[in-house]
Amino acid sequence: MDKKDKKRAATLNQRLQKLRQQLAGAKRQMDDPREVAALEAQIAEVEAELAKTKE
């Protein structure tokens, strides 16, 4: 992994942490069920990109 990949992985980890916090909040307060599904989809995308970056 070069410096650029490490920076990208760190950024993705931060984004993933933020999305997981948002998801937890959205599950506690179910104002819009579509929000939970959208957050879960975003988390899946970030996890896939992170896995691709670490290869």
N, CA, C and O atoms as a MOPAC input file, in Angstrom:
PM7 MOZYME 1SCF
protein

 N      0.83500 1    -1.17500 1     0.00000 1
 C      0.00000 1     0.00000 1     0.00000 1
 C      0.88500 1     1.24600 1     0.00000 1
 O      1.76500 1     1.39500 1     0.84900 1
 N      0.64800 1     2.11100 1    -0.93600 1
 C      1.42800 1     3.33200 1    -0.94400 1
 C      0.72100 1     4.41400 1    -0.11200 1
 O     -0.33900 1     4.18300 1     0.46900 1
 N      1.32600 1     5.57100 1    -0.07500 1
 C      0.82700 1     6.65800 1     0.77500 1
 C     -0.59500 1     7.07300 1     0.38200 1
 O     -1.42500 1     7.35400 1     1.24700 1
 N     -0.86600 1     7.10800 1    -0.90800 1
 C     -2.18900 1     7.51100 1    -1.39700 1
 C     -3.25900 1     6.51100 1    -0.94500 1
 O     -4.34600 1     6.90700 1    -0.52400 1
 N     -2.94700 1     5.22500 1    -1.03500 1
 C     -3.89500 1     4.19100 1    -0.61900 1
 C     -4.15400 1     4.23800 1     0.88600 1
 O     -5.28200 1     4.03500 1     1.33600 1
 N     -3.10400 1     4.50600 1     1.65700 1
 C     -3.27100 1     4.61100 1     3.11400 1
 C     -4.16900 1     5.78300 1     3.47500 1
 O     -5.01700 1     5.67100 1     4.36100 1
 N     -3.98500 1     6.89800 1     2.79700 1
 C     -4.80800 1     8.08100 1     3.04200 1
 C     -6.25900 1     7.78800 1     2.66400 1
 O     -7.17800 1     8.16600 1     3.39000 1
 N     -6.46300 1     7.12400 1     1.54400 1
 C     -7.81400 1     6.77600 1     1.08400 1
 C     -8.48700 1     5.82900 1     2.08800 1
 O     -9.66800 1     5.98600 1     2.39600 1
 N     -7.73600 1     4.85800 1     2.59000 1
 C     -8.27700 1     3.90500 1     3.56300 1
 C     -8.66100 1     4.62600 1     4.85300 1
 O     -9.69900 1     4.32600 1     5.44200 1
 N     -7.83900 1     5.56500 1     5.29500 1
 C     -8.14100 1     6.31800 1     6.51100 1
 C     -9.40200 1     7.15200 1     6.32500 1
 O    -10.24100 1     7.22700 1     7.22200 1
 N     -9.53300 1     7.77400 1     5.16400 1
 C    -10.71600 1     8.57600 1     4.86900 1
 C    -11.96900 1     7.69900 1     4.83300 1
 O    -13.01400 1     8.07500 1     5.36300 1
 N    -11.85400 1     6.53800 1     4.21000 1
 C    -12.99500 1     5.62000 1     4.13200 1
 C    -13.38400 1     5.11300 1     5.51900 1
 O    -14.57200 1     4.97400 1     5.81300 1
 N    -12.40000 1     4.83700 1     6.37200 1
 C    -12.70500 1     4.39100 1     7.73100 1
 C    -13.44200 1     5.47100 1     8.51800 1
 O    -14.37000 1     5.17100 1     9.26900 1
 N    -13.03000 1     6.72200 1     8.34700 1
 C    -13.71600 1     7.81500 1     9.02700 1
 C    -15.15400 1     7.94500 1     8.53000 1
 O    -16.08000 1     8.12700 1     9.32000 1
 N    -15.32600 1     7.84800 1     7.21900 1
 C    -16.66600 1     7.94100 1     6.62900 1
 C    -17.54500 1     6.78700 1     7.11000 1
 O    -18.72700 1     6.97300 1     7.40200 1
 N    -16.95500 1     5.60000 1     7.18700 1
 C    -17.68300 1     4.42500 1     7.64000 1
 C    -18.13400 1     4.58200 1     9.08600 1
 O    -19.26100 1     4.22600 1     9.43000 1
 N    -17.26300 1     5.11000 1     9.92600 1
 C    -17.60800 1     5.33500 1    11.32400 1
 C    -18.76200 1     6.33900 1    11.43900 1
 O    -19.68300 1     6.13700 1    12.23100 1
 N    -18.71200 1     7.39600 1    10.66600 1
 C    -19.76400 1     8.41100 1    10.69400 1
 C    -21.10200 1     7.82900 1    10.21200 1
 O    -22.15200 1     8.08900 1    10.80100 1
 N    -21.04500 1     7.04600 1     9.14200 1
 C    -22.26100 1     6.43000 1     8.61500 1
 C    -22.87100 1     5.45900 1     9.61900 1
 O    -24.09300 1     5.39700 1     9.75500 1
 N    -22.04100 1     4.70800 1    10.31900 1
 C    -22.55400 1     3.76400 1    11.31800 1
 C    -23.22000 1     4.50500 1    12.47700 1
 O    -24.22000 1     4.03400 1    13.01900 1
 N    -22.67100 1     5.66200 1    12.86100 1
 C    -23.29600 1     6.46200 1    13.91200 1
 C    -24.63400 1     6.99900 1    13.43800 1
 O    -25.60800 1     6.99700 1    14.19100 1
 N    -24.68900 1     7.45800 1    12.19700 1
 C    -25.94200 1     7.95500 1    11.63700 1
 C    -26.98000 1     6.84100 1    11.56300 1
 O    -28.15800 1     7.06500 1    11.84100 1
 N    -26.54200 1     5.64200 1    11.18700 1
 C    -27.44600 1     4.50400 1    11.09400 1
 C    -28.01700 1     4.15600 1    12.46900 1
 O    -29.21100 1     3.88500 1    12.59500 1
 N    -27.18000 1     4.16400 1    13.48100 1
 C    -27.65000 1     3.87100 1    14.83000 1
 C    -28.69000 1     4.89800 1    15.26200 1
 O    -29.70500 1     4.54100 1    15.85900 1
 N    -28.44400 1     6.15200 1    14.96900 1
 C    -29.40700 1     7.20300 1    15.30800 1
 C    -30.69500 1     7.06200 1    14.52700 1
 O    -31.78000 1     7.26700 1    15.07100 1
 N    -30.58700 1     6.71700 1    13.26800 1
 C    -31.77300 1     6.55500 1    12.42800 1
 C    -32.61400 1     5.36800 1    12.89700 1
 O    -33.84200 1     5.40700 1    12.81700 1
 N    -31.96000 1     4.31700 1    13.38500 1
 C    -32.69900 1     3.15600 1    13.88100 1
 C    -33.41200 1     3.47800 1    15.19600 1
 O    -34.50500 1     2.97500 1    15.45500 1
 N    -32.78600 1     4.31800 1    16.02300 1
 C    -33.42000 1     4.70800 1    17.28500 1
 C    -34.63400 1     5.58700 1    17.04000 1
 O    -35.63200 1     5.49200 1    17.75500 1
 N    -34.55000 1     6.43500 1    16.03800 1
 C    -35.63300 1     7.36900 1    15.75100 1
 C    -36.08100 1     7.12700 1    14.31200 1
 O    -35.55800 1     7.73200 1    13.37600 1
 N    -37.04100 1     6.24900 1    14.15200 1
 C    -37.47900 1     5.81900 1    12.83000 1
 C    -38.45800 1     6.80600 1    12.20000 1
 O    -39.62900 1     6.47800 1    12.00500 1
 N    -37.99000 1     8.00800 1    11.88000 1
 C    -38.83600 1     8.99500 1    11.21700 1
 C    -39.08000 1     8.60700 1     9.76500 1
 O    -40.19600 1     8.71400 1     9.25600 1
 N    -38.03200 1     8.15900 1     9.11700 1
 C    -38.10600 1     7.81000 1     7.70600 1
 C    -37.41500 1     6.46700 1     7.48000 1
 O    -36.18600 1     6.39700 1     7.50000 1
 N    -38.18200 1     5.40800 1     7.26700 1
 C    -37.58700 1     4.07500 1     7.07600 1
 C    -36.65100 1     4.00900 1     5.86100 1
 O    -35.73500 1     3.18700 1     5.82700 1
 N    -36.88100 1     4.86500 1     4.87400 1
 C    -36.00900 1     4.86400 1     3.69200 1
 C    -34.60400 1     5.33500 1     4.05000 1
 O    -33.63300 1     4.95100 1     3.39700 1
 N    -34.49500 1     6.15800 1     5.07800 1
 C    -33.19300 1     6.65900 1     5.50500 1
 C    -32.30700 1     5.50000 1     5.98300 1
 O    -31.11600 1     5.45800 1     5.67600 1
 N    -32.89200 1     4.56900 1     6.72900 1
 C    -32.14000 1     3.41400 1     7.23000 1
 C    -31.62000 1     2.59100 1     6.05400 1
 O    -30.45600 1     2.19000 1     6.04000 1
 N    -32.46900 1     2.34300 1     5.08500 1
 C    -32.06400 1     1.56400 1     3.91900 1
 C    -30.97500 1     2.28500 1     3.12700 1
 O    -30.03400 1     1.65200 1     2.65000 1
 N    -31.09800 1     3.59300 1     2.98800 1
 C    -30.09700 1     4.36900 1     2.25600 1
 C    -28.75000 1     4.34300 1     2.97900 1
 O    -27.70500 1     4.20600 1     2.34300 1
 N    -28.77400 1     4.47400 1     4.29000 1
 C    -27.53700 1     4.44200 1     5.06400 1
 C    -26.87400 1     3.07000 1     4.98100 1
 O    -25.65200 1     2.97200 1     4.86200 1
 N    -27.68500 1     2.00600 1     5.04400 1
 C    -27.13200 1     0.66000 1     4.92800 1
 C    -26.49000 1     0.44700 1     3.55300 1
 O    -25.45800 1    -0.21500 1     3.44300 1
 N    -27.09700 1     1.00400 1     2.51700 1
 C    -26.53700 1     0.88900 1     1.17700 1
 C    -25.21500 1     1.65000 1     1.08000 1
 O    -24.25800 1     1.16300 1     0.47900 1
 N    -25.16300 1     2.83100 1     1.66600 1
 C    -23.92800 1     3.62000 1     1.65300 1
 C    -22.81700 1     2.89500 1     2.41100 1
 O    -21.66400 1     2.88700 1     1.98000 1
 N    -23.17300 1     2.29200 1     3.53600 1
 C    -22.18700 1     1.54000 1     4.31900 1
 C    -21.63600 1     0.37900 1     3.50000 1
 O    -20.43200 1     0.12400 1     3.51500 1
 N    -22.50700 1    -0.31900 1     2.78900 1
 C    -22.06500 1    -1.44100 1     1.95700 1
 C    -21.11300 1    -0.95300 1     0.86100 1
 O    -20.11700 1    -1.61400 1     0.56800 1
 N    -21.41500 1     0.19700 1     0.25600 1
 C    -20.54800 1     0.74800 1    -0.78400 1
 C    -19.17100 1     1.09700 1    -0.23300 1
 O    -18.14900 1     0.78400 1    -0.84400 1
 N    -19.15300 1     1.75100 1     0.93000 1
 C    -17.88400 1     2.16100 1     1.53000 1
 C    -17.06900 1     0.93400 1     1.93000 1
 O    -15.85500 1     0.90600 1     1.72900 1
 N    -17.72800 1    -0.08100 1     2.49500 1
 C    -17.01700 1    -1.29600 1     2.87600 1
 C    -16.41500 1    -1.99100 1     1.65400 1
 O    -15.29400 1    -2.49500 1     1.71600 1
 N    -17.15400 1    -2.01900 1     0.54900 1
 C    -16.64900 1    -2.63700 1    -0.67500 1
 C    -15.45200 1    -1.85900 1    -1.21300 1
 O    -14.46100 1    -2.45400 1    -1.63600 1
 N    -15.54400 1    -0.54100 1    -1.19600 1
 C    -14.43800 1     0.28600 1    -1.68200 1
 C    -13.21100 1     0.13900 1    -0.77900 1
 O    -12.07600 1     0.12100 1    -1.25500 1
 N    -13.45500 1     0.03300 1     0.52900 1
 C    -12.36200 1    -0.14200 1     1.46500 1
 C    -11.66400 1    -1.48600 1     1.24500 1
 O    -10.43600 1    -1.56600 1     1.29100 1
 N    -12.43800 1    -2.52300 1     1.00900 1
 C    -11.86900 1    -3.83900 1     0.73700 1
 C    -11.05100 1    -3.81000 1    -0.55300 1
 O     -9.98900 1    -4.42500 1    -0.63700 1
 N    -11.55300 1    -3.09300 1    -1.55000 1
 C    -10.84200 1    -2.98100 1    -2.82600 1
 C     -9.53500 1    -2.20700 1    -2.65300 1
 O     -8.53400 1    -2.51600 1    -3.30000 1
 N     -9.55100 1    -1.21400 1    -1.79000 1
 C     -8.35700 1    -0.40100 1    -1.53900 1
 C     -7.28600 1    -1.21200 1    -0.82200 1
 O     -6.09600 1    -1.03700 1    -1.08400 1
 N     -7.69900 1    -2.09800 1     0.08000 1
 C     -6.74200 1    -2.87300 1     0.87600 1
 C     -6.13000 1    -4.04100 1     0.11200 1
 O     -5.17900 1    -4.65900 1     0.59000 1
 N     -6.65800 1    -4.35100 1    -1.06000 1
 C     -6.11700 1    -5.47600 1    -1.84800 1
 C     -4.74900 1    -5.16800 1    -2.37900 1
 O     -4.15000 1    -6.00100 1    -3.06000 1

